C-alpha cells in the first residue's frame, strides 16, 4: 500500500471552508471575497500537491501495484457515482416543475416570459462537439491499449483534438450565456437552467484540465500499455460529462422547446 497522505483530508477541509464562504457570499453575509478566493487558492494548492504525489508514486516509485490500482479505481467509481447523484438533484427539480407546473409560475412550463433557446442551434452544435470529443478520447485510449508503443502521432493528435474540442465547447457555452434573454433569477426555470448547465460547464473545465495534465504526462512518456491509470480516469470522467450533457440537452433544451409549442 502507498504511504499515508495528509492531502486528502486537507483538501476536503479547505473545500468545505470554500463552499461555506461561497454560501455566505451569495447571501450577502460576507461581502468581502478575500476568504472565498483564499479558500479556493488553498484548494488548488492542496489538490496540486496531492496529485503530484500520486504521479510520483505511480511513475517513479512503482507503488501502484495491482491492489493499489484496484483501490484507486473503486475510489474513482464512487466519486463519479457521487457526481451522478449531484446532477440527479437538478433533473429531479427540473421534472418536478416541468411535469406539474405550479400555479405561481402560471401553471405552464417554461414559465411565461421565458424565451428558451432553440435546441437546433448552439445546443445541438455543442452536442456534436462534445460527442466528437468523446470519440477522440476513446481513440486515444485505443491507441495506447492496442499499440505496442505509445510514441505514435495518432495518440498525441487524438488527445490534443479532444482538448481543443473541449475548449471549443466551453467557448460556445459562454456565448450562449451572453445571448441568453433570461438570467439565473428569472423564475425557477432560470435557476435550474443556469445551475445545471453552469455546473456541467464547470465539470467540462475540470475535465479539460484533467486531459491537459494527461497530455503533458503523455509527452514525458508516463503512460505505458499496461499502466495508464491517470489517463483512464480522465477518460471515465470525460464520458461522464458527455452522458450528463445528453440528458441536459434532451430535458433542458429539447423538452423546453417542445413544451413552448404545446402550450
Secondary structure, DSSP 8 states (H G I E B T S, - for coil): -----SHHHHHHHHHHHHHHHHHHHHTTS----HHHHHHHHHHHHHHHHHHHHHHHHHHTS----HHHHHHHHHHHHHHHHHHHHHHHHHHHHHHHHHHS--GGGTT-SS-TT-----TTTHHHHHHHHHHHHHHHHHHHHHHHHHSS-S--HHHHHHHHHHHHHHHHHHHHHHHHHHH-SS-TTSHHHHHHHHHHHHHHHHHHHHHHHHHHHHHHHHHTT---SS--HHHHHHHHHHHHHHHHHHHHIIIIIIIHHHHHHH-
